[in-house]
Amino acid sequence: MTSDPSHRPDALRAAILALLGKLAPGKSISPSDAARALAGSDEKQWSRLMKPLRAVSVEMAKAGEIEILRKGKPTDPDNFRGVYRLALPQKSTPPAP
């Protein structure tokens, strides 16, 4: 039996980046948005992606590709619990001369 291709880390990463790429700067997604994009609206199907999505999100945050947000603020990817959202990193503006 072959494993579901939507569980592959590269598919999860691509889904996260595709959804974030459609948003205005400063906006975020729920990880379940990415799960639904891959598995459809059946909760039994997309809920199985939540654990692998979290692992991929942590890797992406450590690499600086995304930010993991708790209560609207970036959080430590190694130490967060509960509800979280995903966003593209905010580009810091260089200080005025």
N, C-alpha and C positions, 0 to 999 in steps of 0.2 A: 504494500500500500504506500503510495507516495504522499509526502506531506503537502499540505495546502500551500501553494506558492504565495498566498497573501501573508503568510506567517514569516516569510523570509525577511531578514533585516533590511535588505535593499528595497524591497517593496514597501515596507513600513516607512522607511526614511523618505522614499519618493513621495508617498502619500502626504506625509507631514509637510514637506517642502512645497508640494503643489498647492496645498490648501493655504499655507502661509503666504505663498507668492501672489495669491489673488487678493490679499487683504491690504487695506490702507496701512501706512506706517503706524505703529503703536497698537494695532489690533492683535487679538490672540484667538486661538482655537482651543476647544476642549479636545483631549486625546480621543474621546469617543467620536468626534467628527472624522478623524482619520480612520478609525476603525470602521465606521459606517461607509466611508468612501470605498474601502476595500471589500467589505463583506456584505454590504446592503443593510436594509433596515431591520432585518430579523435579529432581535436582541441576542438570541442564542448563538448566532453566528458572530456578530461583531464583539460580543463581550469576551469571547475567547482570545481576542487580539489585545485586550487591555494590558495584560502582563507583559507580553513581548513589546508592545508599544512603549510601555514605561521604560523598559531596559534600553530600547533604541533611543528614546528621548534623553535619557541620562547620558548615553555615549555622545549624542549630538551636542548636548549642552556642554559637556567637558571639552569637546572639540571647538566650541565657540560658534557652532552653526545655528543654534537656537538658544533661547532662554526658557527656563522653567519658572513659571510665575506662581506664587502663592499670595492670595489677596492683592493681586495686581503688582507685586514686587518680585524682582528676580530672587531666586532662592538657591541655596547650595544643592547641586544635583546629587551629592552624596548623602544628604541629610534632610529629606523633606518627607512629610506625611500628608495624607488626606487629599482633598480636591486640589488639582493643579491645572494650569493652562500652559499652552506653548505659544511662543512668539519669536519673531526674528529679533536678533540683538539690536538694541537701539544704537545707532551710530552716535558716538559722542562728538560734539562740536568742539573744534579746537578753540582755546581761549582767544579772545580778541587781542590784537597787539596793543 
